[in-house]
Amino acid sequence: MPYQIAIVGPTGYTGYFLLDWLLRHPDVEPVYLASHREEETDITIEFPRLLGRIDPEVAMCQPIDADAIADAADVAFLALPHRAAMDYAPMLLDAGVKVIDLSADYRLADPDLYERVYEHEHTDREHLPDAVYGLPELMRNKIVDSTFIANPGCYPTAAALAIAPLLNHSLANTSNIIINAASGVTGAGRGAKPALHFPEENESYYAYGTIGGHRHQPEIEQTLSRVAGKSVDTTFVPHLLPIDQGILETIYLEPADDDVTDEDLLEAYQDAYAAEPFVRVVAHLPNVKHVRNTNFCDVTARLIRHPDRPAKIVAFSAIDNMVKGAAGQAIQNMNLMLGLNETTGLL
């Protein structure tokens, strides 16, 4: 029997990508779609690409009823906005459902930090310590034994996978790390916003979220500090690309000493990711086009030397923000939680 799956919030981009990929998964079956919307929503009308691929009864979104979801599903994905997920995660967890939350509500281990960053009270401090940060390449051993996953953000995923091996192998300093990142428009969500209308976004490219720092910066620093075993200092600047999907990050780090070479950098990546199915250490510079609609992350690094200046490490990382940055990584986590092959439904 396939595992029974619920998606809470299927009408956004993340929920749609989840459903699209889960319908191709051989070991699971989406059985319950739950939406906040007051009007009845047929997901195949909302997203015609799904027409003929899902049972018509399942395609009709139901109210968000934790008891009904618990009766129907083994695993519930929460594809809800920040602040909303913590209204439902406690009830589902207490009912024995495995939960994978794709919002930011459980990513930050410190609830006081969450409240400062998201300017909202964290109303589920009881379950917060149980949430495992779901970056498989760094947290696999904890994920396999977990019933509650906080799925990482898209920018933090790309940043951590590019930077972690350099810190683990003591090749880069933990201070003054500069992360220039650019994402496709799906990362801004499906809601209508004037700046995201086609005439505004087309042929446009600009930075955002710089005043006071972007919300993903504390998540990035939390992950890297765990890797390094001490505080890590970053400057994170996101940009918006005029494309649907994809993230490219260019990251500047200071070498730990003068002896670091290009070979050291690539060996660190190869050592870290030799057994990882979804991280590709590449010789070329990563391109968002090469990872679109895949769960891969492409990483590499170069040492930049100038005659009269200190050397710099420049690391590069590319992912699809809606797959490895969201839905694909959530399914990767689900596979690990359920004891399935990690790559099932993703290759």
N, C-alpha and C positions, 0 to 999 in steps of 0.2 A: 504494500500500500504506500502511495506517495505521502510525504509529509504535507499537512494542510497549512496553507499560508493565508494570513490576513494582511492587507495593506490599509493603514489608516492615513487618509490623505492622498488618494490616488489621482487627484485632478491637477496637481502641480507637475512641474517637469520631473522632479525626483520620483514622485509616485508613478508617473507614466513610464519612465525608464525602468524602474523596478519591475513593473508589470510586464513590460515588453520583454525583458530578459527572463523573468521567471516563467513566462509561458513557453519558453524554449528549454527549460530545465527538465531533465528526464526524471528527477526524483522528488519533485514537489508539485503541488497543485494549488493555485490561487482559488480560494473558496469564499472569501469575504472581503468586499471593498467597503470601507466606511468613510463617509464624508460629512463635513460640517454643514454642507449646503442644505438649505431648507427645501429647495425644490428637488424633485427626483432627478437623478443624473444617470444616464446611460453612458458608460465609459466608451462604448464604441461610437457614439455620436460625438462625444468630447474629443476622442482621438480615433478617427476613422481607420487608421493603420491597424487597429486591433480588431476590426470587423472580421468575423468568421474564425477568430482564433480563441475566443473565450465563450463559455457557456452563457447564453443570453440572460439566464437568471442571475448568475454571478456578476454579469456586467452592470446590473442595476445596483448603484451604490446604496448602502444601508446607513442608518444613523450610527453614530459612534456609541456603541453599547458594549461596555467592557465585558459584561456577563455573556452576551451573545457571542462576542469574539472569542472569549475563553472556551465556550462550548464548541466552537467550530474549528479553532486553529491550534496548531502546535507552536507556530512562530508568528509574531506580529511585528511588522515593520511600521515604524512611526515616521511618516513623511510629512510631518506637520511643521508649521512655523515655530521658531524659537518662542518659548514661553508656553506654548500650547501642549507640547509633548509631556511635560511634567504633570499635567492634569490627568493623563490617562495611563502613563507608565506604572504608577503605583498599583492601580487596580488590576492591571493585567499581570504584573509580576506576582501579586498576592494570590491571583487565581491560578498560578502555575504555568503561565504562558511564557515562553522565551521571547524576549523583546530586543529588537535592534532599532535604536533611535537614531535617525539621521539629522536631527536638529542639534543645536549647540547646548541643549539644556543639561547634559551630563558629561560634557567633554572636559570641563575644568574641574579639577579635584577640589579646589577651594571655593565653597559657596559664596564667601564674601567677595572673592575676586569676580565670580560670575555676576554678582549683583552690581558691582562697580562697572563692569564692562558692558553688560546688557541692560543696565538701569531698570532692573526688575527683581523683585524678591524671588529667591529660590525656594519654592514651596515643597520640595521633596528632599530635604536633607537626610531623611532616613535611608533612602535607597541610593543616594549619590555614591557612598563608598563602595557599593556593590557593582557599579558600572565599570566595565573593563574598556579601556581605550582601544578601539578596534583597528589598529594598524598591524596587520598580520606579520609583516616582515620584522617588526620589533616586539610584538606582544603575543605571538602565536601560542606559547605555552599557557598563558592565562586565558586566551580566547577559547581554547578547546574545552575548558572546564567551566565556562561561564554560562549563565542564563540571561545576562543583561549586557548588551554592548552599546557603547557610545561610539557611533561611527564618526571617524575624523572628518574635518572640513577638507575641502578640495585644495586650497592653497597650503594648509599645513601638511597634507599628504605629500605633495610635490616637494615641499621644502625639507621635510624630515628625511625622505628617501635620498635626497641629494647630499644632505649635510651629515647625517648620522655616521656613515662610515669614516668620514674625515675626522670626526671627533673621536670615534672609537679607536682609531689607529693613531691618535695623537699627531695628526698631520696639520691641524689647523687650530688657531686660537679660538677660545670661546667668547671673546669680546669683539665688538665692532664688526659683526656679520651683517652685511647689507643684502637684502633680498628684493630685487626688482621683479615683479610678477605681473603677468597679463592674462586675463581670462576672457573666454567667450561670453556672450550676452545671457545664455541660459543660467549662468551663475547668479544672475540678479533676480531669478524667479520669473514666474509667469504673469504676475500681476502687472496691470497697465501702469507705466510710469512715463511721463512726458519725455525724459531724456533717452528712453529706450525705443521710442517710435522710430520706424525705419528712416525717415528723412533726417532725424537727429543722429542716429547711430551709424548709418552708412557712411563710409569713408571718414570715420572719426577714430581718434585714439587719444585717450586722456587718463590721467591719474585721478584717483578718488580715495576717500576714506583716510586722508592724511592728517586732518585736524584732530588732535587727541589720540591718534593712532588707530589703526584698523582693528576690528574685533578679533581677527584671527591671530594677531601678534602674540597675545598671552598664551594661546594654544600652542603656537610654534615654540615659544620659549619653554613652556612646560615640558613638551616632548623632548626637546634637545637637552634640557637640564637633566632629565632622567637618564638620557644616554650618556652625558658627560659626567654625571655624578656631582655636578656643581652648577652654579648659576651661569646661564648663557644669555648674552646680550645681543639683540638683533634690531635692525631697522628694517621695517617691512613696508613697501610701497606698492599697492596694487594698481593695475591699469585695466581699462576695458577695451577689448579688441572688437572690431566690427565683424565677428564671426559667431556662429552658433555655439560651437563646442570647442574646448581645448584650453589648456593652461601651459604657458611657457614661463619658467623662472630662470633668471640669470642671477647668480649668487656670488658675492665677493667676500672672500675670507683672507685673513692674514696667515701665512704659513707659520707653523710652530717653531721652525728654525730654518737656517739657511741651506740645509742639506736636502730639503724636500725636492723630489723630482716628479716629472710627469709619470714616470713608471710607478712611483710610489702611490700616486693618486689612483691610477687605474687598478693597481693591485689591491688597494683597499676596497674599491667597489667590487672587484671580482671575488675577493674573499668574502665580502658581506653577502653577495647576491648569487653566488654560484649555484645554490640549490633553490633559488626563489623563482617560481614559475612566471611571475608577473613583473619582474624588474629586469630590464635589458640594459646591460652595460655596453654602450656603443662607442665606436671610434669617431663617428661623425658628430656634428652638432645636432642635438635633438630638434624635432620639428613637430608641431601639433598635428600636422596632416598625417604623420606616421603612426599616431596613437589614437586617432579619431575612431569612435565606436569600438574600442578595445579596452581591456582592463590592464593594459601594459603601462608601465612608467619607464621611459627612456632616460638614462642618466649618463653623464660623462663630466670630465673636468680638465682644465688646462692650467698650467703654471705660466703666468705672464711676468716676464722679467724686463726691467728697464735699466739702462746703464747707471743712472744716477738716482734711482728710487728703490725702495723696498719691493720685493716681489709680491705678487698677489696670486691667490688661487681663485679661478673663476669656474664655478660649477654650474651645470645646466640640467634642467629637469623638465620633461614634458609628459603630461597626462591628458586624458579626456576628463574634464571636470564633472561630467554627468555619469561617468562609468567608474574608473578608478577613484575619481574624486567624490563619488556618491553611491549610485545604485550598484555598480559592479563590485566595489569594495564591500558593500553591505551583504551581497550574495556570497562573496568570498568568506566573510565572517560567518554567515549562516552555514555554509558547507562545513567549516571547522567546528561549529557548535554541535552540528548534527552528526558528526563523525563521517561525513562524506568526503570524497576526494576533493581537495581544495579547488581544483580547476573545473569541476563539473558545471556545465551550463555557461562557462565563461570563455572557452576556447573553441 
